[in-house]
Each structure stands twice: as C-alpha cells, then as structure tokens.
C-alpha cells in the first residue's frame, strides 16, 4: 500500500483548504509532486486512513495543533493582563484611601457679612481719600 494518494487539483485544493492557483505554484516550485493524465492535473498527497469528508488530516492536524497552541498562549496572556488590572485597581484603591477627604462645599451659600467697620464708608458718609484721612481733613 502506497503512502501517498493522487487527487485532482480541485480535490486537493479542497482537502488542503487552499486555491488551485496556490497548488499550481507549489507544483511549479517543486514542493508538490504531480502528474498529468488525460489533460488533467493530479497531485500526490500523503495517504492516511483518517481522510474523511475532504479533510486532509496530517496538514490539518498540524494547523489545528498550531492554532490550539496559539489560543492557549493568548489565553495565558489575557489572564496575566486581567491579573495586572486587578492589582492596579487594588493599588489605586489603597492610594485613594490614604488621601485625606477634601472639605465639603457648604450646602447653602454663605452671605457676606454686612457689618460696618470704622474704615468702611457708611451710606450717609462719603468715602474720604487717603490724604484726607491722614491729615484729618
């Protein structure tokens, strides 16, 4: 039993989840073995017992395992980022607790005091200038 199997170009493209043009390029570069029969191009793919529903397992499994490893790495990075965020929030809360509370604004606005002083003019008395006050004029 051979360890490879011939597929038409369209079948191989579907199995490998790529385009026929990409397979033709691989044939030109010599990275994919092929043959022509009755004006039809066939490519050799490794034969496995687990080819089901146009799914080529060796390359698909490699791709799936790479994706799973990448997902696991990204999940770890995300968990580390969440942990950093939690630590940052904890430190910020602790720092905010140490800041003394600011004086609260009065609930009612205070009125300015209207008590008359000696230097301030009364409504009956006109305001005197500095020299007049100094020399008693």
MARBA-3410 file (N, C-alpha, C, O; in Angstrom, 1 decimal):
137
0.8,-1.2,0.0,0.0,0.0,0.0,0.9,1.2,0.0,1.8,1.3,0.8 ~ 0.6,2.2,-0.9,1.4,3.4,-1.0,1.1,4.4,0.1,0.0,4.4,0.7 ~ 2.1,5.2,0.4,1.9,6.1,1.5,1.5,7.5,0.9,1.4,8.5,1.7 ~ 1.1,7.5,-0.3,0.6,8.8,-0.9,-0.6,8.4,-1.9,-0.7,7.3,-2.3 ~ -1.4,9.4,-2.1,-2.6,9.2,-3.0,-2.7,10.3,-3.9,-2.4,11.5,-3.6
-3.1,10.1,-5.2,-3.3,11.1,-6.2,-4.7,11.7,-6.1,-5.7,11.0,-6.0 ~ -4.8,13.0,-6.2,-6.1,13.7,-6.2,-6.1,14.7,-7.3,-5.0,15.2,-7.7 ~ -7.3,15.0,-7.8,-7.3,16.1,-8.8,-7.0,17.4,-8.2,-7.0,17.5,-7.0 ~ -6.7,18.3,-9.0,-6.2,19.6,-8.5,-7.3,20.3,-7.6,-7.1,20.8,-6.6 ~ -8.6,20.1,-8.1,-9.7,20.7,-7.3,-9.9,20.0,-6.0,-10.2,20.6,-5.0
-9.8,18.6,-6.0,-10.0,17.9,-4.8,-8.9,18.2,-3.8,-9.1,18.4,-2.6 ~ -7.6,18.3,-4.3,-6.5,18.6,-3.4,-6.6,20.0,-2.8,-6.3,20.2,-1.6 ~ -7.1,20.9,-3.6,-7.3,22.3,-3.1,-8.4,22.3,-2.0,-8.2,23.0,-1.0 ~ -9.4,21.5,-2.2,-10.5,21.5,-1.1,-9.9,20.8,0.1,-10.2,21.2,1.2 ~ -9.2,19.7,-0.1,-8.6,19.0,1.1,-7.7,19.8,1.9,-7.7,19.8,3.1
-6.8,20.6,1.1,-5.8,21.4,1.8,-6.3,22.8,2.2,-5.6,23.6,2.7 ~ -7.6,23.1,1.9,-8.2,24.4,2.1,-7.4,25.5,1.5,-7.0,26.5,2.2 ~ -7.1,25.4,0.3,-6.3,26.4,-0.5,-6.9,26.5,-1.9,-7.9,25.8,-2.2 ~ -6.3,27.4,-2.7,-6.8,27.5,-4.0,-6.1,26.7,-5.0,-5.0,26.2,-4.7 ~ -6.7,26.5,-6.2,-6.0,25.7,-7.2,-4.7,26.4,-7.7,-3.7,25.8,-8.0
-4.8,27.7,-7.7,-3.7,28.6,-8.1,-2.5,28.4,-7.2,-1.4,28.3,-7.6 ~ -2.8,28.3,-5.9,-1.7,28.1,-4.9,-1.1,26.7,-5.1,0.2,26.6,-5.0 ~ -1.9,25.7,-5.4,-1.3,24.4,-5.7,-0.5,24.4,-7.0,0.6,23.7,-7.0 ~ -0.9,25.1,-8.0,-0.1,25.2,-9.2,1.2,25.8,-8.9,2.3,25.4,-9.5 ~ 1.2,26.9,-8.1,2.5,27.5,-7.7,3.4,26.5,-7.0,4.6,26.5,-7.2
2.8,25.7,-6.1,3.6,24.7,-5.4,4.2,23.7,-6.3,5.3,23.2,-6.2 ~ 3.4,23.3,-7.4,3.9,22.4,-8.4,5.0,23.0,-9.2,6.0,22.3,-9.4 ~ 4.9,24.2,-9.6,6.0,24.9,-10.3,7.2,25.0,-9.5,8.3,24.8,-10.0 ~ 7.1,25.3,-8.2,8.3,25.4,-7.3,8.9,24.1,-7.0,10.0,24.0,-6.5 ~ 8.1,23.0,-7.2,8.6,21.7,-6.9,8.4,21.2,-5.5,9.0,20.2,-5.1
7.5,21.9,-4.8,7.2,21.5,-3.4,6.0,20.5,-3.3,5.7,20.0,-2.3 ~ 5.4,20.3,-4.5,4.3,19.4,-4.5,4.4,18.5,-5.8,4.5,19.0,-6.9 ~ 4.4,17.2,-5.6,4.6,16.3,-6.7,3.3,16.1,-7.4,2.2,16.0,-6.8 ~ 3.3,16.1,-8.7,2.1,16.0,-9.5,2.4,15.2,-10.8,3.5,14.9,-11.1 ~ 1.3,14.8,-11.5,1.4,14.2,-12.8,0.1,14.6,-13.6,-0.9,15.0,-13.0
0.2,14.4,-14.9,-0.9,14.8,-15.7,-1.4,13.6,-16.5,-0.6,12.8,-17.0 ~ -2.7,13.4,-16.5,-3.3,12.3,-17.1,-4.6,12.7,-17.8,-5.4,13.3,-17.1 ~ -4.7,12.4,-19.1,-5.9,12.8,-19.9,-6.2,14.3,-19.7,-7.3,14.7,-19.4 ~ -5.2,15.1,-19.9,-5.3,16.6,-19.7,-5.8,17.1,-18.4,-6.3,18.2,-18.2 ~ -5.6,16.2,-17.4,-6.0,16.6,-16.0,-4.8,16.5,-15.1,-4.0,15.6,-15.2
-4.7,17.5,-14.2,-3.5,17.5,-13.3,-3.9,16.8,-12.0,-5.0,17.1,-11.5 ~ -3.1,15.9,-11.6,-3.3,15.2,-10.3,-2.1,15.5,-9.4,-0.9,15.6,-9.9 ~ -2.3,15.6,-8.2,-1.2,15.9,-7.2,-1.2,14.7,-6.2,-2.2,14.1,-5.9 ~ 0.0,14.5,-5.7,0.1,13.4,-4.7,0.0,14.1,-3.3,0.7,15.1,-3.0 ~ -0.8,13.5,-2.5,-0.9,13.9,-1.1,-0.6,12.7,-0.3,-1.0,11.6,-0.7
0.0,12.8,0.9,0.2,11.6,1.8,-1.1,10.9,2.0,-2.1,11.6,2.4 ~ -1.1,9.6,1.9,-2.3,8.8,2.2,-2.4,8.5,3.7,-1.4,8.1,4.3 ~ -3.6,8.8,4.2,-3.8,8.4,5.6,-5.1,7.7,5.7,-6.0,7.8,4.8 ~ -5.3,7.0,6.8,-6.6,6.3,7.0,-7.6,7.2,7.5,-8.8,6.8,7.6 ~ -7.3,8.4,7.9,-8.2,9.3,8.5,-8.7,10.4,7.6,-9.0,11.5,8.1
-8.6,10.2,6.3,-9.2,11.2,5.4,-10.7,11.0,5.3,-11.2,10.0,4.8 ~ -11.4,12.0,5.9,-12.9,11.9,5.9,-13.4,13.3,5.4,-12.9,14.3,5.8 ~ -14.4,13.2,4.6,-15.1,14.4,4.2,-14.2,15.5,3.6,-14.3,16.6,4.0 ~ -13.3,15.1,2.8,-12.4,16.0,2.1,-11.5,16.8,3.2,-11.1,17.9,2.9 ~ -11.2,16.2,4.2,-10.3,16.8,5.3,-9.0,16.0,5.3,-9.0,14.8,5.5
-8.0,16.7,5.0,-6.7,16.0,4.9,-6.0,16.2,6.3,-5.6,17.3,6.7 ~ -5.9,15.1,7.0,-5.5,15.1,8.4,-4.1,15.5,8.7,-3.9,16.4,9.6 ~ -3.1,15.1,8.1,-1.7,15.5,8.5,-1.5,17.0,8.5,-1.1,17.5,9.6 ~ -1.8,17.6,7.5,-1.6,19.1,7.4,-2.7,19.8,8.3,-2.4,20.8,9.0 ~ -3.9,19.3,8.2,-5.0,19.9,9.0,-4.7,19.8,10.5,-4.9,20.7,11.3
-4.2,18.6,10.9,-3.9,18.4,12.3,-2.8,19.3,12.8,-2.8,19.8,13.9 ~ -1.8,19.4,11.9,-0.7,20.3,12.3,-1.2,21.8,12.5,-0.8,22.4,13.4 ~ -2.0,22.2,11.5,-2.6,23.5,11.6,-3.5,23.7,12.8,-3.4,24.7,13.5 ~ -4.3,22.7,13.1,-5.2,22.8,14.3,-4.3,22.8,15.6,-4.7,23.6,16.5 ~ -3.3,22.0,15.6,-2.5,22.0,16.9,-1.7,23.3,17.0,-1.6,23.8,18.2
-1.3,23.9,15.9,-0.7,25.2,16.0,-1.6,26.3,16.5,-1.3,27.1,17.3 ~ -2.9,26.2,16.0,-3.9,27.2,16.4,-4.2,27.0,17.8,-4.4,28.0,18.6 ~ -4.4,25.7,18.3,-4.7,25.5,19.7,-3.6,26.0,20.6,-3.8,26.5,21.7 ~ -2.3,25.8,20.2,-1.2,26.3,21.0,-1.2,27.8,21.1,-1.0,28.4,22.1 ~ -1.5,28.4,19.9,-1.6,29.9,19.9,-2.8,30.4,20.8,-2.6,31.4,21.5
-3.9,29.7,20.7,-5.1,30.1,21.6,-4.7,30.0,23.1,-5.0,30.8,23.9 ~ -4.0,28.9,23.4,-3.6,28.7,24.8,-2.7,29.8,25.3,-2.8,30.3,26.4 ~ -1.7,30.2,24.4,-0.8,31.3,24.7,-1.5,32.6,24.9,-1.3,33.3,25.9 ~ -2.5,32.9,24.0,-3.3,34.1,24.1,-4.1,34.1,25.4,-4.3,35.1,26.0 ~ -4.7,32.9,25.7,-5.5,32.9,27.0,-4.6,33.1,28.2,-5.0,33.8,29.1
-3.4,32.6,28.2,-2.4,32.9,29.3,-2.1,34.4,29.4,-2.1,35.0,30.5 ~ -1.8,35.0,28.2,-1.5,36.4,28.2,-2.7,37.2,28.7,-2.5,38.2,29.4 ~ -3.9,36.8,28.3,-5.1,37.6,28.7,-5.3,37.4,30.2,-5.7,38.4,30.9 ~ -5.1,36.3,30.8,-5.2,36.1,32.2,-4.2,36.9,33.0,-4.5,37.5,34.0 ~ -2.9,37.0,32.4,-1.9,37.8,33.1,-2.3,39.3,33.0,-2.1,40.1,34.0
-2.9,39.7,31.9,-3.4,41.1,31.8,-4.5,41.4,32.8,-4.5,42.5,33.4 ~ -5.4,40.4,33.0,-6.5,40.6,33.9,-5.9,40.7,35.4,-6.4,41.5,36.2 ~ -4.9,39.9,35.6,-4.3,39.9,37.0,-3.6,41.3,37.2,-3.7,41.8,38.3 ~ -2.9,41.8,36.2,-2.3,43.1,36.3,-3.3,44.2,36.5,-3.1,45.1,37.4 ~ -4.5,44.1,35.8,-5.6,45.1,36.0,-6.1,45.0,37.4,-6.4,46.1,38.1
-6.3,43.8,38.0,-6.8,43.7,39.3,-5.8,44.3,40.3,-6.2,45.0,41.2 ~ -4.5,44.0,40.1,-3.5,44.6,41.0,-3.5,46.1,40.9,-3.3,46.8,42.0 ~ -3.6,46.6,39.7,-3.6,48.1,39.6,-4.8,48.7,40.3,-4.7,49.7,40.9 ~ -6.0,48.1,40.1,-7.2,48.6,40.8,-7.0,48.5,42.3,-7.4,49.5,43.0 ~ -6.4,47.5,42.8,-6.2,47.3,44.3,-5.2,48.4,44.8,-5.5,49.1,45.8
-4.1,48.6,44.0,-3.2,49.7,44.4,-3.8,51.1,44.4,-3.6,51.9,45.3 ~ -4.6,51.3,43.4,-5.3,52.6,43.2,-6.2,52.8,44.4,-6.3,53.9,44.9 ~ -7.0,51.8,44.7,-8.0,52.0,45.8,-7.2,52.2,47.1,-7.7,53.0,47.9 ~ -6.1,51.5,47.4,-5.3,51.7,48.6,-4.8,53.2,48.6,-4.7,53.8,49.7 ~ -4.3,53.7,47.5,-3.7,55.0,47.4,-4.8,56.1,47.7,-4.6,57.1,48.4
-6.0,55.8,47.1,-7.1,56.8,47.3,-7.6,56.8,48.7,-8.1,57.8,49.2 ~ -7.5,55.7,49.5,-7.9,55.7,50.9,-6.9,56.5,51.7,-7.4,57.1,52.7 ~ -5.7,56.7,51.3,-4.7,57.5,52.1,-4.9,59.0,51.9,-4.3,59.7,52.7 ~ -5.5,59.4,50.8,-5.7,60.8,50.5,-6.8,61.3,51.5,-7.8,60.8,51.6 ~ -6.4,62.4,52.2,-7.5,62.9,53.2,-8.6,63.5,52.4,-8.5,64.1,51.3
-9.8,63.3,53.0,-11.0,63.9,52.3,-11.0,65.4,52.2,-10.5,66.0,53.2 ~ -11.4,65.9,51.2,-11.4,67.4,51.0,-12.6,67.9,51.8,-13.6,67.2,52.0 ~ -12.5,69.2,52.1,-13.6,69.9,52.8,-14.8,69.9,51.9,-14.7,70.1,50.7 ~ -15.9,69.6,52.5,-17.1,69.6,51.6,-17.6,71.0,51.4,-17.5,71.8,52.3 ~ -18.2,71.2,50.3,-18.8,72.5,50.0,-20.0,72.7,50.9,-20.7,71.8,51.1
-20.2,74.0,51.3,-21.4,74.2,52.2,-22.7,73.9,51.4,-22.7,74.2,50.2 ~ -23.7,73.4,52.0,-24.9,73.1,51.3,-25.6,74.4,50.9,-26.3,74.4,49.9 ~ -25.5,75.4,51.8,-26.2,76.7,51.4,-25.1,77.8,51.3,-24.1,77.8,52.1 ~ -25.2,78.6,50.3,-24.1,79.6,50.1,-24.1,80.6,51.3,-25.2,81.0,51.7 ~ -23.0,81.0,51.8,-22.9,81.9,52.9,-23.0,83.3,52.4,-22.6,83.7,51.3
-23.7,84.1,53.2,-23.9,85.5,52.8,-22.7,86.3,53.3,-22.1,86.0,54.4 ~ -22.3,87.3,52.6,-21.2,88.1,53.0,-21.6,88.9,54.2,-22.7,89.5,54.2 ~ -20.7,89.1,55.2,-21.1,89.9,56.4,-21.2,91.4,56.0,-20.4,91.9,55.2 ~ -22.3,92.0,56.6,-22.5,93.4,56.3,-22.3,94.3,57.5,-23.1,95.2,57.7 ~ -21.4,93.9,58.3,-21.1,94.7,59.5,-20.2,95.9,59.1,-19.3,95.7,58.3
-20.6,97.1,59.6,-19.8,98.3,59.2,-18.6,98.4,60.1,-18.6,98.1,61.3 ~ -17.5,98.8,59.5,-16.2,99.0,60.3,-15.9,100.5,60.2,-16.5,101.2,59.4 ~ -15.0,100.9,61.0,-14.6,102.3,61.0,-14.1,102.8,59.7,-14.3,103.9,59.3 ~ -13.3,102.0,59.0,-12.7,102.4,57.8,-13.6,102.3,56.6,-13.4,103.1,55.6 ~ -14.6,101.6,56.7,-15.6,101.5,55.5,-16.6,102.6,55.6,-17.1,102.9,56.7
-16.9,103.2,54.5,-17.9,104.3,54.5,-19.3,103.8,54.8,-19.7,102.7,54.4 ~ -20.0,104.6,55.5,-21.4,104.3,55.8,-22.2,104.9,54.7,-21.7,105.8,53.9 ~ -23.4,104.5,54.5,-24.2,105.0,53.4,-24.4,106.6,53.5,-24.6,107.2,52.5 ~ -24.4,107.1,54.7,-24.6,108.6,54.9,-23.3,109.3,54.6,-23.4,110.5,54.2 ~ -22.2,108.8,54.8,-20.9,109.4,54.8,-20.2,109.1,53.5,-20.1,108.0,53.1
-19.7,110.1,52.8,-19.0,109.8,51.5,-17.6,109.3,51.9,-17.1,109.6,53.0 ~ -17.1,108.6,51.0,-15.7,108.0,51.2,-14.7,109.1,51.2,-14.7,109.9,50.3 ~ -13.8,109.1,52.1,-12.7,110.0,52.2,-11.4,109.5,51.6,-11.2,108.2,51.7 ~ -10.7,110.3,51.0,-9.4,109.8,50.4,-8.3,109.6,51.4,-8.5,109.9,52.6 ~ -7.2,109.0,51.0,-6.1,108.7,51.9,-5.6,109.9,52.6,-5.4,110.0,53.8
-5.3,110.9,51.8,-4.7,112.2,52.3,-5.6,112.9,53.3,-5.2,113.4,54.3 ~ -6.9,112.8,53.0,-7.8,113.5,53.9,-7.9,112.7,55.2,-8.0,113.4,56.3 ~ -7.8,111.4,55.2,-7.9,110.7,56.5,-6.6,110.9,57.2,-6.6,110.9,58.4 ~ -5.5,111.0,56.5,-4.2,111.1,57.1,-4.0,112.5,57.8,-3.5,112.6,58.9 ~ -4.5,113.5,57.2,-4.3,114.9,57.7,-5.6,115.3,58.4,-5.7,116.5,58.8
-6.6,114.5,58.5,-7.8,114.8,59.3,-8.7,115.8,58.5,-9.4,116.5,59.2 ~ -8.6,115.7,57.3,-9.4,116.7,56.5,-10.7,116.3,56.0,-11.4,117.0,55.3
END
